[in-house]
Amino acid sequence: MGIGTSIFLIAVGAILTFAMDATVGGVDLDVVGWILMAAGALGLVMTTLVWGRRREVVTTTEPVEYRRVEERRDVAPPL
C-alpha cells in the first residue's frame, strides 16, 4: 500500500465517520469509517518504515584514488 492509497483510505474513512448521517441496513457507517481510517494510518506508517529503510546511506572506509589524465592536441600522433 502506498502513501496515496493510505491517504485516500483516511479521507474516505473521515467522510464516512464525520460527514455522513446515513444508515445502511445492518451496517454502522461510523464503525466502517473508523476501520478505514485505522487501516490508512497503519498503511501510512508501514509505507514510511519501508521507504525509510530503503534510503539508508552506505559509506566506505577505503580511500578514493583519483588519476589525472591529460590530452595534448598540439602534438601529432606517431606514424
C-alpha positions, -999 to 999 in steps of 0.1 A, spaced: 0 0 0 14 34 -10 12 68 6 -16 78 -18 -37 48 -10 -32 53 27 -43 90 25 -73 80 3 -84 55 30 -80 80 57 -101 106 38 -129 81 29 -130 69 65 -132 105 78 -160 113 53 -180 82 64 -174 89 101 -178 127 104 -197 139 73 -224 114 66 -255 109 86 -270 79 67 -278 44 78 -274 13 57 -293 -19 68 -273 -36 94 -240 -16 88 -228 11 111 -210 36 88 -192 52 117 -175 20 125 -167 14 89 -152 49 87 -130 43 118 -118 10 104 -108 26 71 -90 54 89 -71 29 111 -62 8 80 -50 40 62 -29 51 92 -14 17 96 -6 16 58 10 51 61 32 40 90 42 8 72 50 26 40 71 52 59 91 25 76 97 6 43 108 38 24 129 49 54 150 17 53 154 20 16 171 54 19 200 44 42 234 59 35 262 35 26 297 47 35 330 32 26 362 35 46 386 29 17 404 60 4 394 71 -31 422 74 -56 420 100 -83 440 99 -115 447 129 -137 445 124 -174 458 150 -198 453 150 -235 475 172 -257 463 182 -291 493 202 -302 515 171 -308 510 150 -339 503 113 -333 532 89 -341 532 74 -376 
